[in-house]
Amino acid sequence: LENWKEEYKRFLKPIWGPFIELHGSELEQFKKYELAKVFDIKKEIEIKNKEKLEEIIFSNQGFLLNINKIPKRGVVITTYETLRDYQFSFGLIEWAIIVLDEAQKIKTPNALVTTAVKAMKYDFGLTLTGTPVENSWVDLWSIMDFVQPGYLGSLKEFVAQYHNPLRKLNTDREALGKSLKEKVRPLLKRRTKEEHLQGLPEKHVCVYKVKMPDIQLKYYVNIIQKARENLPDPLSKKRKQHIFSIIGTLRDISLHPYLPYFSEQGLADFSDEKIINSSARFIKTFEILNEVSQKGEKVVIFLISRKIQRVLQRLIKNKYGIYPYIINGETSAGKRKSYIDAFQNTPGFSVIIISPEAAGIGLNITAANHVIHLSRPWNPAKEDQATDRVYRIGQKRPVFIHIPLAVHPQFDNDIWKGSFDEKLHRLLEYKRELSRSVLLPPVIEEKEWQALGEEILNIDIKEKTTLTLTISDIDRMSPEMFEKTVAALYRKIGYQVEITPFNHDQGADIVALKLDQKINSLLIQCKHTSNPAKSQNQRGVQEILAALGIYRREYEEKFELVVITNAEKFTPQAIELAEANKIKLISRQELIQLLKNYPITFSDLEIF
């Protein structure tokens, strides 16, 4: 809104006079507080008595807003949310022109914001958006349906003509895209920043291919080897799920090899140098930060994993003596604004870490002229939206977009055709170009992910590698990953293993069913601690006791009970309660011996 106010002052204020602001605190002067008290509501959207509402609306006086106070001639500025919340009052005004900035806000046809906007009375509709197609062509239909209702037919007709055929294997997607582009051409004016719009500096996209450190390569190769060994049959329904799971893990490992396995607290056990030098992308990121810090410029780092956001925040604080703010889905609107303002106004070198999902509408970060895409969203439109927080009107300096990729010479050939990062980069560029040229939806589809996964898993790795878990690795894990480790251990011992839902286990974390009639099935409670020197209390014993009746009825099995921990020992109370109920306790030393007898690799955890 602030940008619009500034542009209005420059070009239109002499003609139209001051803005009429209908949002936030400015809305107070137009509100009818007596009527709000009668209905016991604060916003029109909260109304329950529809009959009374109709009576008030037909009086033509507005509802909770006094529309008679709004000048007949002028320019009103508001927000989507305000219009949604006071739709009935806004709907009584006969608008000459309605302009929608960031029009992707109405991309979902049945959303409250969309229906409120389309319920307005207006002579001319104009929409502005950088992403007319973000997820599917339905986005475009919804926006165009505001510009000229009915031009693309009803939603049902549009879906039948364009959306559904796009999902069929035998469709010429590019031809269909060109057909739609031609259809909307009379109503669509498209300009790109690559056309060197006046007032925008140059933009340099820098893609770096960085060799994986040995430890990252080992994790990467180990996952692929294990995934090939456990790859379901091509006709199996589990194959797709298996491939998607492996893609997720490879994506994490390509960012940092420790990401899938160690907790944030566990990562704090490593030195800063160890964490940085274990990841190709981290190595390059800190090389870039070193250069930018010497120039006294600012950097925005886009990063998806919240765990790694906090790890990176600590590393930057320790290395450069600055505190980079984090903006993600957990950040309130108030803090978000204060963080951006502080970053914008701090002189010299500074860093801010932002989730791409939180980098949509309303962020203006032109104080930075460096962007690092440390991790990539699946949708290039979202990545471009993130970049545009920096590369936008108001930016005075050349902008550098840094994209580090984890690569290795082992994959640089006609068989492998690159690492996961390289394959993903090519796919994102392909989707981006199709979106620009023929308006095809940029989001990567399931079948494309599956094809990428099949391509990776179809290649046999001759050189075998193993990464055997140690007790130190276990100490650094999250409780959830510890459960997977124990499950993998008992699977190797010879049980058929099931992990119960993490937050709804009813007292048992693992059900280990016997495959040998000479032994009993097991119910296992796992208790992980980040402080092994502290004795494990009786809580695990109490939980597994409570679970026995539930699981005995469900499985019709006779179970032995086990509590396992990485702590050095159990408390006397836990031991006494366990002995009284014939529960086996496994503490650190016995766990170490089990790991020695039945070695577990990180890739073994991917089964669960």
N, C-alpha and C positions, 0 to 999 in steps of 0.2 A: 504493500500500500504506500509506503514511503516513497518508493521510486515513482509511482504514478503521481503522487502529489508534486514531486519535483518537476516532472515532465509537464504536468498541467500548468504549473506556475510559469514555465518557460514559454509555452506555446498558446494556451487557451484562456488563461485567466483574464486577459484584457477583454475578451469577447464575452465570456460567460460569468465572470465574477468568481467569488470564492467557491470552493468545493462544498457540497452539502454532505457531511459525513454521517452515515447511518450505520454505525458499528461501535462496539466497545462502549466507553464512557460517554461518547458523543450521542449515543442513543437515548440517554436518560431524559433529555429535554423533550423527547417525542412520546414518552411512555404514558399510558393511562394507568396509574397505580390503583385507582379505586376499582376499576374493572378487574384488574389482576387479583385484588383481594377477594372480590365477589366469587371468582372462579377458583381461588386458592392455587394459582399457578404463577410462574414467573415468565414463561415463554408460551407463545401460541401453540407450539408443537405439543405442549403438555395437556391441551384441552381434551376433556372426556365427553362433555355434553354437546354433541354435534348439532342437535336441533336448536339449542340456544345460540350456538355459534352462527348458524345460517341466518338467524333472525338479526344478529348484530351486523353481520357482513352486508346483508341487503339494505341496511340503513345507510350504507355507503360512507360510513364515518371511520372505517378501519376497525381493528379489533384492539390489540394492546398498544398500537401505535396510532397517534393522531395524525393521519395523513394530510389533514387540512393545514398543518403547520409546515408542510413541505412545499416550497415554492414551485409554481407550475412550470417555470422556465429555469433551467439550470442543470448542473451535472452532479449526480449522486454517486458516491463511492461507498461500497459496502463489501462484506465478505460472503462467501458461499454459506457459511454456517449461520450468519445473521439472517440471510434470506430464507434459509431452511426453517429457522426457529420462528420467524415472523412472516411466514408465507402468505397468510390471509390478508394482512395489511398491505404488503408489497403488491399482492395480486389485484388490489383495487385501483392501483395507479396505472394510467395508460401511458406506457413508455414509448417514446419515439424510437430510441435505439437502446439496445442492451448489448454491452461488450463483455464477453467472458474472457478474462485472462487466465492462463493455466487451465485451459478448457478440458484437460484430461480429468478434471474433477467431476465431470458429468459423463464419464465413459461407461459407467454401469447403469443400464437403462432403468432398473427398478429401485435404485438407491434414493433415499429421501432427498438428498441434495438435487439429484437429477430431476425428479418429479416436481420439486418445488420450482426449479428454474424454468422448466417447460410449461408450468402452469401460469407463467406471467403473460400479460397482454403487451405486445410490442409490435412495432411496424417493421423493424429491421434488426436482425441479429448478426453479430460479428463475434467470431471466436478466435482466440490466439492460443497456440500450443506448440511446444517443441516436439511433442510425442502424440500425434493423432492416432497412432496405433501402438499400444504398449503391450497388450497381451493377445488380442485377437481383433479381427475386423469388426466385431460388434462394437468395440470402442469407437471406431470411425463412424459407424452408423448412428450411434447415440449422439455424437457431437454434430454430425450433419443434420440429424433430425431436429436439432434446435435451430440451425442456420436456415434450413428450408424444410419444414415438416412434410414428410411424405415423398421427398425427392428420391430417396433410395427404397421406397416402398415401406410396408410395415416391417417390423422386426422379424416376424415369421417369414415373410417373403424374402427378405434380405438373407436370412440364415439359409434358406433353401437354395437361393441362387448363388451365394458366394461362400458363406461360412462353412457349410457342410461339405461341399465339393472339395474345399481346400484340404480336408482331413482324409480324403480318399487317395489311395496309393496310385491310381491310374490317372489322376488329374494333372494336367499341365499347369503347374502352380504359377509359373512366370506369366503365361498367357492370361490366366485368370486375373492375376495381379494387374497386368497392363489394361485389361478390360475395365476393372474397377477404377483404376487411375484415370482412364479416359472419361469414365462416367462422372467423376467428381471434379474433373479439370475446370469446368466453367465456374465452380464455386470455391476452388482451392487455389490460393496464392502461396507458393512455397519458396522460402528463401533460406539459405543455409549460411552459417558463419564462415564457411569456406569461400563464400563469394566476397570475402573481405568487406564486410559491412563497415560503413564509415564510423569511426570512433572505437573500433576494435583493433587491438594490437595483433601481432603475429602469434600463432600457436604452433608449438613444436611437439610432436608426439615421438617419444624416445622409447623404443622397445629394446630391452637388454636381455641377452641370453647368458645366463649365469650358471656355471658348472655346479652341479650338486656336490656338496661335501660328501666324503665317504660314508658318514653315518646316515645322511639323508638317502643316499643311493641304496644302502643296505635295507632300510625300512621300506623303500619304494619297491625294490626287487622282491623282497621277502613277501610282501602283500600280494604281488602278482603271482608268484609261485604258488602260494597257498590257495589263492582264488582259483587258479587253474586246476589244482588237485580236487577242489570241492565244487567245481562247476557243474550244475545240474544239466541233465539231458536237454537238448534243444527244444524238445516238445513239452518239457516240464514247465508248469506255471511258476515254479520257484526260480527259474532261470533269470527272469527279468528282475525280480526282487534282489537276487544275489548280485547281479551286475550293477544295479543302482547303489547297493550298499558299498560295493568296491569302489565305484566312482566317487562316492562321498569320502571314503577313506583316502583315496589317492589325492583328492582335492585338498584334504587337510594336510597330508604328509608333504605335498608340494609346497604348502605354505610353511609348515614347520613339522619335522618328523615326530616331535613329542606331543603335538596337539591332540591326537586322538586318544592318547593313553595316560598322560599325567595330569594331575590336578594343578590348579594355579599355585597352591601351596607347595606341591611337589616340585614344580618348575622353579620355585624360589630357592630350592636347594642347589641349583646349578649356578655357576658364576655367570656374570653378564656376558663375558667373552664366549663361554661355552654355548649359551643360548644363541647368540648372534652367529657364531661360526658353524652352527649345525644346520643352518638354512641358507640356501642360495639367495632367496628373496630378501632375507634379513641382511645378509652381507651387502647386497647392492643398496638396500634402503639406507643403511648407515653410511655407505660411501657417499650417497647423494646428500644425506643430512650434513655430513662433514663439509661438503662443498658449499651448500646453501648457508650453513652457519657462518662460514668465513665471509660470505657476501652480505650477511645481515638481512637476508630475505626470509619469507615465511612459506610454510609448507602445510598443505592439507593431506593427511593420509587417510585413504578410504580402506576400511578393514571390516570384515563381517564378523569374525569370531569375537565374542565379548571377552572370553578368557584371554585371548592373545592381545586384545585391545589393552587390557589392564597390565599384562606383561610388558608390552611395548611402552606403555606410559612409564612404568618403573625404570626400564632401560634408558629411556630418553632423559628422565629426571636425573638418574645417576651419572650419565655421560656428559650432559650439557648444562646441568644445573637449572633447567627450566621445568615447569610443570605443565605438560600438555593436557588440556581438557579433553574429555571424551563425550561425544554426543551419539546416543543410540536410542533405541526404543524405550529405555528406562528413564531417559532425561525429560524432566518436566518442561513445559513451554517457557516458564519463567527462567529456569536455569539455562535452557538452550539459548535464549536471547542474551543473558548476561555473559555466557561463555563466548558467544560470537563477538559481542561488543568488546570484551576484554582482549580477545585475540586480535581484533581489528585495530584496537587503539594502543596495543603494546608496541613500543618502538623496537626495531631490530629483529633478530632471529627469533622465531616462535613456531610452534607446531601445534596442530589440533588434529585429533583422531575422530573420524566420523564413520558411522555405519552407512553404507550406500542407501539402505532402506530409509534412513533418517535424513537423507540429503535431497529431499524432493522440493516441494514448493516453499518459497519464503526465505531461503537461506541466501544471503549475499555475503560472499567472503572474498571480495576483490582486493583485500590487503595482502592476500597470498598470491604468488605467481608461480608456485610449484604445486603440482598434484602428483601423489604417488598412489597408484592403484595396487596396493599390497595384496589384496585378494579381489577376485572378479565376481560380480553377480552373474547369474545365468542369462540375464537379459541385457543386451548391449544398450537398450534404451535407458535403462536405469543407470548404467555406467555413464552414459552421455549426460544424463540429468545431473549426476554427481559432478562431473567435470564442469558443467555449466554454472555451478555455484561460484566458480573462480573465473571462468572465461565468459564474461558477460559485459554488457554496457556498464561503464564505470571503471573497467580494468585499464590501467595506464601502461603497464609493462608487458613485455613479451611473456607468454605463459608456456611453461614446460610441463608436459604430461609424461610421467615416468611409469613404465610398465615393466617390472622385472619378471622374468620367466625362469623357472628352475629347469635346466636342461642337463644332458650328459652325452659325451661322445658315443657311448654305448647305444644310444637311441637315434643317433644321427646317421641314418642309412635308409635305403629304399624299403627295407622290411618293417622297421619300427615307425618310420616317418615322424620321428620326434617324440618328445616326452608328453606327459599329460598336459602340461602347461602349453606346449606348442600346439597340440591338437585343439585344446580349448580356445586358444588365441585365434587360430584359423577359422574355427567354427563361429566365434563371435564376430569376426570381421566379415565372414560370408553372410551371416544373418543381418549385420548392420548394412551391408551394401544392398541386399535384397530389399530391406525396409526403405532405403533411400530411393532406389530405382523404381520399384513397383509396389511400394506400400505393403509388402508382405509382413505379417506379424514377426517382430524380432525375437520373441522368446524362443528358447531352444526347446523343442518338443521331445516327448518321451522316446519316440522312435529314433530320434537323432542321438539321444543319450545312449540308448541301447546299442546303436551302431558303433558309437565311439568305444563303449565298453567291450563289445565283441572284438573290435579291431585290436584292442590292447591285449585281451585274454587269449586271442587266437595264436599268439606268438610264444613259442617255447623258449624259456631262458636256459641256456646250456649251463652257465656257471651258477651253481647252487649257492645260496647264502642262507645263514640262519642267524637269528637274533634271539638267543635264549634269555628268558626272563630271570632276573636275579631278585633277591629279597630287597635290595635297594630300589629296584624298579617298582616293586610292589608298594614300598613305603611312600613313593611319590604319586601313587594312583589316587583316583577318586574312589569312593565306596562302590559306585556302580561298576567301575572297571575291575575292582577287586573281586566282585561277584563273578564277572566273566572269567577272570583268571582261575578262580576256584572251580567253576564249571568246566573249563578246559582241562584242568588237572584231573578231575574225576572222570571226565570223558576218556582221557588217556589211560586212566587206571582200568576202565572197562565197564563203565556205567552208561546207560542212556540218560542223558542229562536235559533237564528243562529249567530255565530261569523263570521265576515267578515275576509278575509285574513289580517294578522297582518300588513304587509307593503304595502298593496294595497287595503285599505278599502274605498277609494274615499270619505272620510270624516265621515263615520259612522262605529263604531266598532261593534255594535250589532244591529241586526234586531229582534225586539220582536213583533211577530204576534199575534193578538188577538184570543182568543178562545171563548170569550164572545162578542156577538154582541153589548152589551151596552157600550163597551169601544173601544177606537181607538188603532191601532197598534202603535208601538214606534220605532223611530230611536234614538239610544243612542251613544253619544260620551263619552269615558272614559278618564279622565285626572288624572293620578296618580302622586303623588309627594312624595319625601323622606323628604321634609320639609313642613309639614302641616301648619306651622305658616305663610308661605308665601302665599299671596292671589293668586288665580288662575286667569290668564288673559283671554282676550276675544278670544284667538285663538280657543278654543274648540267650542265656539259659532259660529265663522266664518266657521269652518270646517263642522259642522252639517248643517248649512244653505246651504252650497255648495252641500251637499250630497242629499238634499231633492228631487230635480228634477230627479236625476239619479235613486234613489231607488223607487220613485213614478212610473216612467215609467217601471222599471223592475218588480215590484210587483203588480202594478195596485191597490195600497192601499192608503188610506188616513192616513198619519202618523202625530203623535204628536212628537215634538222634545225634547230630554232630553240631558243635559250635567251633568255628575256626577263626583265628585272628592272627595278625602279624605282630601283636604285642608280645613282649617277652614272657609274660605269664598272666594267669588269671588271679583274681582276688580270692582269699580264703572262703568268702561267702559263696562265690561262684563255684568253687571246687566242691564245697559241701553240698550245695543244691544239685550239682551235676551228679555227684556220686549217689545221692539219695534217689535219683531218678534214672540212673544208668545212661547218662548222656556222656558221649565222648567229647573231650575238650582237646583241641589241637592248637598249640601256641607256636611261637616263632621257630624254635629249634626243630620241632617236628615238621613244620611247614617247609623249612629249608631242606630237610632230608627228602620230603616228598618231591620237591622241585628237582633235586639231584637224581632221584630214581625215575621221575617222569618229566623230563625237560619240556617246558612250554615256550613257544615263541610268540612274539607279538601278533603274528598273523593268525595264530590259533584262536585268538580272541574274536576274529572277524566272523566266526561261525555263528556267534550268538547275537 
